[in-house]
């Protein structure tokens, strides 16, 4: 069965219709056998999940008219782990994508950043409360989506949060080598960097930075 790129684009628009995606970008990249259609999603929300970032890659024929294969790659985790999903037709493709999104079929580090964004102010302030820290409170916490389609190895996640309604702090998460991550805090022209093997303790890392450095 052949699926045209035009029909694929229409089905993708239907799947992601409404206000599900805060920022979407797509590009075409040539390879030795044709083209790759790369879709970049940021701050993707469904009724059941929030996904901070993912990519989907479809392989197109040299004339860009048809899919070369009835499968696609999606970025499962931010350590550049991709997974191949095969499908039989556009209906099967739609079901596969909805399953990935609704069941949150992503890796632990991507999920950790996504979960941070669900209620960041509440969760960080709970850290202060649980540790009997009364001096600090988070007033806002914002994520700046990735605005360009870039290779996974160069991904950076940028945030800004306000402490005590007086101090703005920038925070960046990026890969460090193959299996590590750097969390970089910037405040008053100074930077602090902490290296983490996993991102499952982001609330603690942010809370400790505020207490120790501000």
RAFENNOR-V721983 format. One record per residue. RES is the residue in one small letter. OMEGA is omega in whole degrees, -180 to 180 (* if undefined). Layout:
# RAFENNOR-V721983
res={RES RES}
omega={OMEGA OMEGA}
This chain:
# RAFENNOR-V721983
res={x x x x x x x x x x x x x x x x x x x x x x x x x x x x x x x x x x x x x x x x x x x x x x x x x x x x x x x x x x x x x x x x x x x x x x x x x x x x x x x x x x x x x x x x x x x x x x x x x x x x x x x x x x x x x x x x x x x x x x x x x x x x x x x x x x x x x x x x x x x x x x x x x x x x x x x x x x x x x x x x x x x x x x x x x x x x x x x x x x x x x x x x x x x x x x x x x x x x x x x x x x x x x x x x x x x x x x}
omega={177 175 -179 178 179 179 178 179 179 180 177 178 180 -179 -175 179 -179 -175 -175 -173 179 179 179 174 174 178 171 176 -178 170 -173 -176 -178 -176 171 174 -174 -179 -176 -179 177 180 -177 -175 172 178 -173 -172 170 179 -173 -176 168 177 170 -176 176 -178 -177 178 -179 179 177 -177 -174 169 175 -178 175 174 175 175 169 -179 -175 179 -171 168 176 174 177 177 178 177 179 180 -176 -178 -176 176 178 176 180 179 -179 180 179 177 179 -176 -175 179 176 -176 -178 -178 -171 -176 175 178 -179 177 179 -179 177 -174 -177 177 -172 -178 -179 -176 179 177 175 175 178 -179 -178 -179 177 178 -175 -173 -171 175 178 -178 179 179 -173 177 176 -176 175 -170 179 176 -177 177 -177 -177 -177 -178 173 177 -172 -178 172 177 -178 -180 176 -180 -178 -172 177 -179 173 180 180 174 180 179 174 -175 -173 -171 -179 180 171 171 -172 177 178 -180 179 177 176 -180 174 -178 173 -179 -178 175 177 -175 -176 -179 -175 180 179 -180 180 180 180 177 -178 -177 -173 -171 -177 *}
